[in-house]
Amino acid sequence: MKKTITVIAALCLMLAIIAGCANGDTTPDAGNGTTGGVVHVHNWGEFIDMDVLDMFYEEYGIRVIYSTFESNERLYSLMRMGGASIDVIIPSDYMIGRLIEEDMLYELDFSNIPNFDLIDPRFKNLAFDPDNRFAVPYKVGTVGLIYNSAMITEPVTSWGALFDPQFARQILMFDNPRDAFGVALLYLGYSLNTTNETEIREAFDLLVQQRDILQAYVMDQIFEKLISGEAWIGPYYSPDFLTMYAYNPDLRIAHPVEGANFFVDAMAVPRGAQNRENAELFINFMSRTDIALMNMSWSYYASANYEAAAIFAEQLSPMERDVVFATPEVYANTEVFLHLPQHILDLYDELWIELRS
């Protein structure tokens, strides 16, 4: 669904860039030129302006076969099963780290991705890909707590609201283990990346207690439930709040005092990709400033492209800017998910199956 940034503003931005405002941008036809063929892209839902896929075809003659996933874990399961032909994937930081460790990604040829120079240095050389060999950061953001102020009249300041019996059957929770356990761990005062099994089991016990007052585990279903008022409160990726707020102005977002997750989603090429050259051309295209602006205008997710992010920030209201880019205070109280040792991943899998059974 189209977001509230106006079409006119978006077009003006793109025209300014094409005219040369973004001096550091690589020219649209940089790279391999028209190559033909296809590229299979697997991405999060509501994460891209679909018009850019048509633009890619018009510029390069390469057809994009596009599909979506709801969680990093579902993407990982699909890749492990070998059930799909995928050329470009866009998972989150910790999953990139896992895929690298398990030798499931190709190293990128950055001579085919000159727009990597436009990626903000803050998002390079991160723990999941310290030498910048396997992935190109795409979108960044925080996790927040979204609630209906018409139903919950006191300001929400803590993850504890998700475990409060007074909101029984109105609470939503992430339907994936790292995010769900992450919320519980933060509320208990622990690191998102703890390897202490006692702390993880304590978080599990809290999630078991929550299950009795929970309405549902959700991912993209949270949009309909919070917009319609079917549920009152749930955690989700902060930029999506602006989409929900456009439809229901009673919604509010909080970044709890206990801290939050800061995520970096990045583009990578999985082993077995049949169209590696097209994949790298697509990654370069998606990293271009005008394309990054289109995708931000569509999804509100902040681009890792520093030129695009700076231009887009100027188009937002103060409230929107604080949600999209996070205030310095919020950012300072965040933590990035890291890839965990295998025995901890096994523990998460075991406990998640028990929790969801």
Long-range contacts (C-beta under 8 A, 24 or more apart in sequence): 1-46, 1-243, 2-298, 3-242, 3-243, 3-246, 3-297, 3-298, 3-299, 3-300, 4-242, 4-246, 5-297, 5-315, 9-297, 9-315, 10-293, 10-294, 10-297, 13-290, 13-293, 13-297, 13-311, 13-312, 13-315, 14-290, 14-293, 14-294, 16-311, 17-289, 17-290, 17-293, 17-311, 18-290, 21-311, 22-289, 22-290, 22-307, 22-311, 24-117, 24-118, 24-307, 25-115, 25-118, 25-288, 25-289, 25-290, 25-307, 26-114, 26-115, 26-117, 26-118, 26-284, 26-288, 28-59, 28-288, 28-290, 29-59, 30-114, 30-115, 30-284, 31-112, 31-113, 31-114, 31-280, 31-281, 31-284, 31-285, 32-60, 32-112, 32-277, 32-281, 33-60, 34-59, 34-60, 34-61, 35-60, 35-61, 35-62, 35-277, 35-278, 35-281, 36-60, 36-61, 36-62, 37-62, 37-63, 37-275, 37-278, 38-62, 38-63, 38-64, 38-65, 38-275, 38-278, 39-63, 39-64, 39-65, 39-87, 39-88, 39-275, 39-278, 39-279, 39-281, 39-282, 40-65, 40-67, 40-84, 40-85, 40-86, 40-87, 40-88, 40-273, 40-274, 40-275, 41-65, 41-66, 41-67, 41-86, 41-87, 41-88, 41-89, 41-90, 41-282, 42-67, 42-68, 42-69, 42-75, 42-78, 42-84, 42-86, 42-88, 42-89, 42-90, 43-67, 43-68, 43-69, 43-88, 43-89, 43-90, 44-68, 44-69, 44-70, 44-90, 44-265, 45-69, 45-70, 45-220, 46-220, 46-223, 46-240, 46-243, 46-299, 47-90, 47-139, 47-265, 47-295, 47-299, 47-301, 48-295, 48-298, 48-299, 49-294, 49-295, 49-297, 49-298, 49-299, 51-294, 52-285, 52-286, 52-291, 52-294, 52-295, 55-291, 56-282, 56-285, 59-285, 60-278, 60-281, 60-285, 62-278, 62-281, 62-282, 64-282, 70-175, 70-176, 70-219, 70-220, 71-175, 71-176, 71-179, 71-219, 72-176, 72-178, 73-176, 73-177, 73-178, 74-176, 79-104, 79-270, 82-272, 85-272, 85-273, 85-274, 86-270, 86-272, 86-273, 87-269, 87-270, 87-273, 87-274, 87-275, 87-276, 87-278, 87-279, 87-282, 88-267, 88-268, 88-269, 88-273, 88-279, 88-282, 88-283, 89-267, 89-268, 89-269, 89-270, 90-138, 90-139, 90-265, 90-266, 90-267, 90-268, 91-265, 91-266, 91-268, 92-263, 92-264, 92-265, 92-266, 92-337, 93-126, 93-127, 93-128, 93-263, 93-264, 93-265, 93-266, 93-336, 93-337, 93-338, 94-128, 94-178, 94-336, 94-337, 94-338, 94-339, 94-340, 95-339, 96-128, 96-129, 96-134, 96-135, 96-266, 96-268, 97-127, 97-128, 97-129, 97-338, 97-339, 98-339, 98-345, 99-134, 99-268, 99-270, 100-128, 100-129, 100-134, 101-339, 103-271, 104-270, 104-271, 105-134, 105-135, 105-268, 105-269, 105-270, 105-271, 106-134, 106-269, 106-270, 106-271, 106-273, 106-276, 107-133, 107-134, 108-133, 108-134, 108-135, 108-136, 108-268, 108-269, 108-280, 108-283, 109-280, 112-277, 112-280, 112-281, 112-284, 113-280, 113-283, 113-284, 113-287, 114-284, 115-284, 115-285, 115-287, 115-288, 115-305, 116-284, 116-287, 118-287, 118-288, 118-289, 118-305, 118-306, 118-307, 118-308, 119-287, 119-304, 119-305, 119-306, 120-304, 120-305, 120-306, 120-309, 123-264, 123-304, 126-264, 126-336, 127-336, 127-338, 128-264, 128-266, 128-336, 128-338, 128-339, 129-266, 134-268, 135-266, 135-267, 135-268, 136-266, 136-267, 136-268, 136-283, 136-287, 136-304, 137-264, 137-265, 137-266, 137-267, 137-304, 138-265, 138-266, 138-267, 138-286, 138-287, 138-303, 138-304, 139-264, 139-265, 139-295, 139-299, 139-301, 139-302, 139-303, 139-304, 140-262, 140-263, 140-264, 140-265, 140-301, 140-302, 140-303, 140-304, 141-237, 141-238, 141-239, 141-262, 141-263, 141-301, 141-302, 141-324, 141-326, 142-237, 142-238, 142-255, 142-260, 142-261, 142-262, 142-263, 142-326, 142-330, 142-331, 142-334, 143-179, 143-182, 143-183, 143-235, 143-236, 143-237, 143-238, 143-260, 143-261, 143-263, 144-235, 144-236, 144-237, 144-238, 144-241, 144-253, 144-254, 144-255, 144-260, 144-323, 145-233, 145-234, 145-235, 145-253, 145-254, 145-255, 145-256, 146-222, 146-226, 146-233, 146-234, 146-235, 146-236, 146-241, 146-244, 146-251, 146-252, 146-253, 147-232, 147-233, 147-234, 147-251, 147-252, 147-253, 147-254, 148-226, 148-229, 148-232, 148-233, 148-248, 148-250, 148-251, 148-252, 149-250, 149-251, 149-252, 150-229, 150-250, 151-229, 151-232, 151-250, 152-232, 152-233, 155-252, 155-254, 156-233, 156-252, 156-254, 156-256, 157-254, 157-256, 157-257, 158-187, 158-256, 158-257, 158-258, 159-183, 159-184, 159-186, 159-187, 159-235, 159-256, 159-258, 160-187, 161-233, 162-187, 162-210, 162-233, 162-234, 162-235, 163-187, 163-206, 163-209, 163-210, 163-213, 164-213, 165-213, 167-213, 167-232, 167-233, 168-212, 168-213, 169-213, 169-214, 169-215, 170-215, 170-231, 170-232, 170-233, 171-210, 171-213, 171-214, 171-215, 171-231, 171-232, 171-233, 171-234, 172-214, 172-215, 172-216, 172-217, 172-218, 172-222, 172-225, 172-226, 172-231, 172-233, 172-234, 172-235, 173-207, 173-210, 173-214, 173-216, 173-217, 173-218, 173-234, 173-235, 174-217, 174-218, 174-219, 174-235, 174-236, 175-217, 175-218, 175-219, 176-219, 177-348, 177-349, 177-351, 177-352, 178-337, 178-348, 179-235, 179-261, 180-207, 180-217, 180-352, 181-207, 181-348, 181-351, 181-352, 182-261, 182-337, 183-235, 184-210, 186-256, 186-258, 186-259, 186-260, 187-256, 187-258, 189-258, 191-335, 192-261, 192-335, 192-336, 192-337, 192-338, 193-335, 193-337, 193-338, 193-340, 195-340, 195-341, 195-344, 197-344, 197-347, 200-344, 200-347, 200-348, 200-351, 201-351, 204-351, 204-354, 204-355, 207-355, 208-355, 211-355, 217-356, 226-251, 227-251, 237-263, 237-301, 238-323, 238-324, 238-326, 239-299, 239-300, 239-301, 239-302, 239-323, 239-324, 240-300, 241-323, 242-300, 242-320, 242-323, 242-324, 243-299, 243-300, 253-323, 255-326, 255-330, 255-333, 257-333, 259-333, 259-334, 259-335, 260-330, 260-333, 260-334, 260-335, 261-334, 261-335, 261-336, 261-337, 262-326, 262-331, 262-334, 262-335, 262-336, 263-336, 263-337, 264-304, 264-336, 266-304, 296-324, 300-324
